[in-house]
Amino acid sequence: MTGIKRKLLFILSVSMILLSGCAGSLKDGADALETGNYEEAAEAFGQAVSEEGAAAEDVAAAYRGLGMANYELGKYAEALEAFENAVDNGADQTVQLYNLMGVCAMQTEDYAKGLEYIQAGLTLADSASEEESADAGLVREMEYNEIVCLERQAQWESAKEKIAAYTAKYPDDEAAQKEAEFLQTR
């Protein structure tokens, strides 16, 4: 994930946490995330998740923060579980969140689940209003990752169709051109 995308997602996550009216562990987690103290952030968000009587939106925000901290720590299985719990607890379903879930699943080599999340994120991106639209770079990354997931599952025909559409849309992507050549041999 590029620095700009990571920063945008971080800003969105922190703003959602702060807007949820949270205090204590959630604020501590957001502060730690902002300063790059990911272990501390994970610990604070973990405490926020288990606080009794917490509002549903605070629990969702805590899981989202826990997912971000674990993602930054390279703990992709834990990050994916936290993001899934965030969705299960009512977190806003965003293109960015589905991209993170897809990347986490890919990092754990669960390409079927990765594909599912990436396609869900792309569907959200397609249906988003103008003010909710996803960053074009993020959508491009997701479209490429969709091809990778298809390829890793040996879904050659679908991967060929997607790479053809991708290279037509992004003819300047040299890595995709090489990928298209590779897929022609399958």
N, C-alpha and C positions, 0 to 999 in steps of 0.2 A: 504494500500500500504506500503510495507516495506521501511525502510530508504534508502537502497541501490537503490531501484527502483525510489524512490522519488528524490534522489540526481542525478541519471542518467537523469531523465526527466528534472530536473531543469537545469542541465548543458546543455542538448540539447536545451532547451528553451532559455536560456540566450545566448548561442552561436548563435542560429538562429537570435535572436534579434540584437546582436552585428554585425553579418555578413551582416545584411540587410542594413548597412550603416546608421542606425538611429541615431538620436541625440535627445536632449531635453527630452520630456516626456517618450519616450521609454527607454532611458538610465536611467532616474530617476526610472522608474518602475523596470528595471532589477536590479539596485543597491538595491532598497528596497526589492525586492524578495530575493536577495542573502543574505541580512542581517536579513531576517525573519520579516520584517515590511510589513505584508500582506495588511493591510488597506491602507497604504501609496502607496504600489505597485498597488493596485486596482484603487486608485484615479489617479495615474500617467498614467496607461494604459488606463483608461477611457478617460482621456484627449487626449491621443495619438490616440485613435479610432476616436475622433471627429475633429481632426486637418484637416483643409481644405488643399487640394492639396497634401496630403500624398500619397506616392507611395503605390501601392497595397500590396507589400510585407511587408511594414511597418504596414499597417492596419491589415494584417493577423497576424503579429508578436505581435501587440498590443492586438488583441483579444486572442491570445494564452496566452500571459502574464496575461491578465485579468482573463482568465479561471484558470490559475495556482493559482493566488492570491485568487480567490473565492473558489477554491478547498481547499486550505490550511485553509481558514476561515470557512470551513464547509458549505458554501453557494452553495450547489450542483446544484440547479436549475439554478442559475446565472452562475455557472461555465460551465454547459452544454450548455447554450445559447451562452456563449462566445466561447467555443470550436467549436460549430456548425458554428458560424459566421467566425471563423478562417478558417475553411474548405471552407465555401462559398466564402471567399476572397482569396483563393489560397494557404493556408498553406499546407506545405508538409503533406501528409496523411501517418502517421506512425502508427506502431503497438502501440506505447506508447500513442499516441493521441486517438486512438480508444479505448484503454483500459480505459483511463480516462473518455471518454464519456460514455462508458458502465457502469463504476462504478458510475458516477454521476446519470445516469438514474436509476440504481438500488437503489441508496440512496433516490431517489424521488419516488420509488416504481413503476416506469414505466418499468416493466420487459420486455415488448415487444420491446421497444426501446433499452433497455439494451442488449437484445439478439442480436438485429440487429447490434449494434456497436461492440459487442464482436465477433460475427461471421465475421464481416468485418475485424476486427483486426487479427483474426486467419487466414483468407484468405491471408492477407498481409504477415503474418509471414511465411505461407507455400510457398508463391511465392517469398520471399525475396532472394536476392543473398547472398552469404556467408558473404561478408563484411557488408551487411545491415541486417543480421539476428538479430532477437529479442533475448533478454535475455531468457534463458530457464526457469527461475523462473517466468518471466512475462507471458510466454506462458502457463505455468502450472496454474498460477492464473486465466488466462482467460478461460482455459478449465474447471476449477472448477466453475467459475462464469457462464459459459454457462449452466452448469447443474442446478445451482441455479435458473437461469432465466426460464429454461424449467419447473422446478418443481413449481415455483411460478405461472406459467400460467397453471398448471395442465396438462401439456403435458407429462404424465407419461411414455408412451412407449419410446418417444425420450429421456427423462431423464434417463430411465433404460439403454438404449443402450449406451448413453454417459458415464454413471457412470461405466458401465462394461468395456468400453475401457479405461477410466481414471484409474480405479483400476488395470487393467492389466499393464498399462504403469507406474503407481506409486504405487506399492504394499505396500510401507512403509507409506502411508498416512492413519493414523488411522481414522481421521475425515471422509474421503471418504469411508472407509470401513463401518462405522456406517451409512453413508448416503445411501450406497448401500443396507444395511439391511432394512433401512426405506423404500426405494423405492420398495423393494420386497413386501411390504404390500399394495402397491397401485395397 
